[in-house]
Amino acid sequence: MQKYPDQPDLTDSFDAAVKVLEQNKEGFFLMLEAGLVDKFSHPLDWTRSVGDTIAFDKVVERAKEYCKKHPDTLLIVTGDHSHSISVAGTVDDNKPGDDIRDKVGVYADAGYPNYEDKDGDGFPDDFSPSKRLAVFFGAHPDYYETYRADPKKTFNPAVKDEKGCYVADKQYAGVPGGHFVEGNLPRNESQGVHTVDDLVVTTQGPNSSAVRGFMNSTEIFRVMAEALALGR
Ligand SMILES: [Zn+2]
């Protein structure tokens, strides 16, 4: 936020929204979205997605503090869709060999990454340390896998060619250890897409126990409507 001081972050948005909404004695509904989680998953820039996920974690903490003071508040935390993104292990620059794939550790060989938070702001000081998470997407256009984050600019998987098809962006062709990855989406897709994996829903507060097991998303709506006494 030091870099873009004019932009309110999620906790600022939460504080501002609650200040207005809690004036209604009948109660309120607030939906707060960490929109950049999705926005950065589209260009396969998972480190920036994780950055916004940490920001989201901070606002959940804020909401939980609010619920402590207002125990009649139902707090629901979930996502609206997934992005076929998974952690496979770690990438360790210090592993021997020239092939970057030999530097990917899986299962017990993955160990732990060496992210640090020396300034204590809750975010890694460097999103691409020497031993970092190995994160891959399952649905994507052609792109160059670089196994590292660029702190300066958002990753761009593909660009349009003269026939109007999206092909891997050559600007990453020379990244050390990086390599071409064939896409599996139609060639008119420039980015990763939303996927339909099940999502975790966590809740606390009145009637939160109504959220359990396997549920359809429309059933969550009913739990919210009941919490607001909007119907039977
Ligand atoms: Zn999206």
Residues whose N, C-alpha, C, O or C-beta is under 5 A from the ligand:
A	BS01	ZN	D38
